[in-house]
């Protein structure tokens, strides 16, 4: 089981925790919750894309979006800091992949910037959270 200090859990869980508290369920992680919310937004956005993109950009974006919270969950479930860091790295990669695909959607006129402003903000928030979490897990 991974034990985290309160300074790590507060930003992740959005609440106050006692020292030596442990995360028992990935669903309690704020970073996972934000990843889930992002995936839902991507599904909603891509529902209106042209049919010819179903097996192209729609599929790629949905896969990347679902991969973010999935990797966070899998990493936390392994109960080892090294494993968690590895899966966080995969989730970060999926976040960058999704960010690239969002930019491509704008370039291809599949959506307007106003439609994806909240998605881009959520991606920025997740990137900050990944950086903070990685630093906390890597520090002695």
C-alpha positions in Angstrom: 0.0 0.0 0.0 1.3 3.5 -0.8 1.5 5.9 2.1 1.4 9.6 1.3 2.0 12.5 3.6 -0.7 15.1 4.1 1.1 17.6 1.9 0.6 15.3 -1.1 -3.0 14.2 -0.5 -4.4 17.7 0.1 -3.8 18.8 -3.5 -4.8 15.4 -4.9 -7.9 14.9 -2.9 -9.0 18.5 -2.5 -9.4 18.1 1.3 -7.5 17.8 4.5 -5.8 14.6 5.4 -3.7 13.4 8.4 -0.1 12.4 8.1 0.4 8.8 7.0 -3.0 8.7 5.5 -3.3 6.3 2.6 -5.2 6.5 -0.7 -7.5 3.5 -0.6 -9.2 4.1 -3.9 -8.1 5.9 -7.0 -11.6 7.4 -7.2 -10.7 9.6 -4.3 -7.8 11.2 -6.3 -8.7 14.7 -7.7 -6.3 14.1 -10.6 -8.3 11.0 -11.6 -11.6 12.9 -11.2 -10.4 15.6 -13.5 -9.2 13.0 -16.0 -12.7 11.5 -16.0 -14.3 14.9 -16.5 -12.0 15.5 -19.4 -12.8 12.2 -21.0 -16.5 13.0 -20.8 -15.9 16.4 -22.5 -14.0 14.7 -25.3 -16.8 12.3 -25.9 -19.3 15.1 -26.0 -17.1 17.2 -28.4 -16.4 14.4 -30.8 -20.1 13.2 -30.9 -20.6 16.1 -33.4 -17.6 15.4 -35.6 -18.1 14.2 -39.2 -18.8 10.5 -39.7 -15.7 10.1 -41.8 -13.6 10.9 -38.7 -15.2 8.0 -36.6 -12.2 5.8 -37.2 -9.7 8.6 -37.4 -9.5 11.6 -35.1 -12.6 10.7 -33.1 -11.2 7.3 -32.2 -7.7 8.6 -31.4 -9.0 11.4 -29.2 -11.4 9.2 -27.3 -8.6 6.6 -26.7 -6.2 9.2 -25.5 -8.8 10.8 -23.2 -9.9 7.5 -21.7 -6.2 6.5 -21.2 -5.6 9.4 -18.8 -7.8 8.4 -15.9 -7.3 4.7 -16.7 -3.5 4.9 -16.3 -3.9 6.9 -13.1 -6.2 4.2 -11.7 -4.0 1.4 -12.8 -0.9 3.0 -11.4 -2.5 3.7 -8.0 -3.9 0.1 -7.9 -0.4 -1.3 -8.2 0.5 0.0 -4.6 4.1 0.8 -5.4 5.5 4.3 -5.9 7.7 3.3 -8.9 4.7 1.7 -10.6 2.5 4.7 -9.9 5.1 7.0 -11.4 5.4 4.8 -14.5 1.6 4.9 -15.1 1.5 8.6 -14.4 4.0 9.0 -17.1 1.7 7.2 -19.5 -1.2 9.4 -18.5 0.9 12.5 -19.1 1.8 11.2 -22.5 -1.9 10.7 -23.3 -2.6 14.2 -22.1 0.0 15.6 -24.5 -1.3 13.4 -27.3 -4.9 14.7 -26.7 -3.6 18.3 -26.6 -2.0 17.9 -30.0 -5.2 16.3 -31.4 -7.3 19.3 -30.0 -5.0 21.7 -31.9 -5.4 19.6 -35.1 -9.2 19.8 -34.7 -9.0 23.6 -34.8 -6.6 23.5 -37.8 -9.0 21.2 -39.6 -12.1 23.3 -38.7 -13.7 20.4 -36.9 -14.4 22.7 -33.9 -14.1 26.3 -32.9 -11.6 27.6 -30.2 -14.6 28.7 -28.0 -15.8 25.1 -28.0 -12.6 23.7 -26.6 -11.6 26.5 -24.2 -12.7 24.5 -21.2 -10.9 21.4 -22.5 -7.7 23.3 -23.0 -7.9 24.7 -19.5 -8.5 21.2 -18.0 -5.5 19.9 -19.9 -3.4 22.7 -18.4 -4.6 21.9 -14.9 -3.9 18.2 -15.4 -0.4 18.9 -16.6 0.3 21.0 -13.5 -1.2 18.3 -11.3 1.0 15.6 -13.0 4.1 17.7 -12.4 3.3 18.3 -8.7 2.4 14.7 -8.1 5.5 13.4 -9.8 7.7 15.8 -7.8 6.0 14.7 -4.5 6.4 11.0 -5.3 10.0 11.3 -6.4 11.2 13.4 -3.4 12.8 11.5 -0.5 
